[in-house]
């Protein structure tokens, strides 16, 4: 499934915004249930482990996301009180 991903070092940041709707997208629940994923990004397929980020790490990732696509700020306003989950994909070592 095509997704927007924000490069972050060796990893990727995914934003479960669901276009600012009041519920999380199904892919969020899929990643929580099965965090091992294969992603093709820039014509390279790699294995990653997904994890949700919170606190200061989430804030830093959110700032990168809004910098990449300012529309995320409007999504955040639209979906209040839902907090948009951020998922970091880290390269799998195994």
Helices and strands as residue ranges (DSSP letters): E 6-8, E 11-16, G 18-20, H 26-33, E 36-41, E 44-53, H 55-68, H 71-78, E 85-91
